């Protein structure tokens, strides 16, 4: 029988053009499957074939678990029982005993053949997938094979991929046989045999398409620094030229718009705004808001936001349909953009002046004239007054040194009082707010400063109110509010 087994392995290895070891593993698997049929319950079986002689032995094995954790006697054995059989046994290991082997026979050989064929198919599929994924270009050309309500299955050549409905361009009506281009979004390793997922809505797709139609991009003369999309409607890309002789916008547009129109056609008429990237945030924002003209801009680096002033004629253009233009410009630049007219800016400036004047008069014990001097010199917090060197204060104010020392002293006392009050409030914060996912120390401090000390108070806020308090994006604010309200529905 041993010689028969070696003969079977040799024949199958040559017939299927695979390594003999793959055949041996398949034979072992087939023999183990045949052995399990002799047991009433499902058991763990291992077969070991000697590669030289063809002799094989069969073992049943169990996982060693603690005496209290025995759940499945067919596959597990208690630690105390394992020690009786093997003094070196340890929890988490395995113990086995030899059992009678089954004859390979004609049925066993057929089973081995089936296992081998399946293993070869799996190996071929894995190899094709790996070859596909080794491609550096993630722009995929595909043909639609099947379409249902949730997804489309597409043929990418030697492999199939899935294009889910949420990654299709809105109102896109794909049909069997359609040729499309998509971005290799991800590979789902949890799916059997790995599943390739494509996207037609990812910003990376528009970058790849421009690289396809604009040689200067693939050559590295022009770079797309960032891209954002409202799929099927409008997109913005920021471009930079590394050659001063080349106009990046004109190059991307092409003669009579040929290049940008090619991209637009691929994306079902999606309009593309091409803007010049700039390392200066204010200039970049101005470029991104085009075609609207900006009158002035104020940068708040601490909060990564900008107050952008436009005249009445440009306000609608800057905002765009349903806020599309300003939203895409904000996403493209990474800055929060607050659009306002000149009248709104003046009103905001007056409100800020009154707020600072009230802050300085109440905390520093000075009159409004001195408070206005602080404001004109650029002071916006009490901390700046408290820690400015005295000699600099003397240069600003034509006042006695003793008086200025008193102002600085009152500023220190004000900050100390605030710190003590904040510490007392922090001690009153409820455990359910402290343990809420998404609440970090910075967020917590801002919430406490607005007397939000427990989860219930946070849950009662609207998303807009939370955004105004802690200055985070709406998505994160919404997630926090949902988690804070979760106990309402438990």
Secondary structure by P-SEA (a helix, b strand, c coil): caaaaaaaaaaaaaaacccaaaaaaaaaaaaaaaaaaacccbbbbbbbbcccccbbbbbbbbbbbcccccccccccccaaaaaaacccccccbbbbbbcbbbbbcaaaaaaaaaaaaaaaaaaaaaaaaaaaaaccccbbbbbbccccccbbbbbcccbbbbbccccccccccccccccccccccccccccccbbbbbbcccaaaaaaaaaaaccccccccccccccccccccbbbbbbbbccccccaaaaaacccaaaaaaaaaaacbbbbbbbbbbccaaaaaaaaacccccccccccccccccbbbbccccccccccccaaaaaaaaaaaccbbbbbcaaaaaaaaaaaaaaaaaaaaaaacccaaaaaaaaaaccccaaaaacccaaaaaaaccccaaaaaaaaaaaaaaaaaaaaaaaaaaaaccccccccccccaaaaaaaaaaccccaaaaaaccaaaaaaaccccaaaaaaaaaaaaccccc
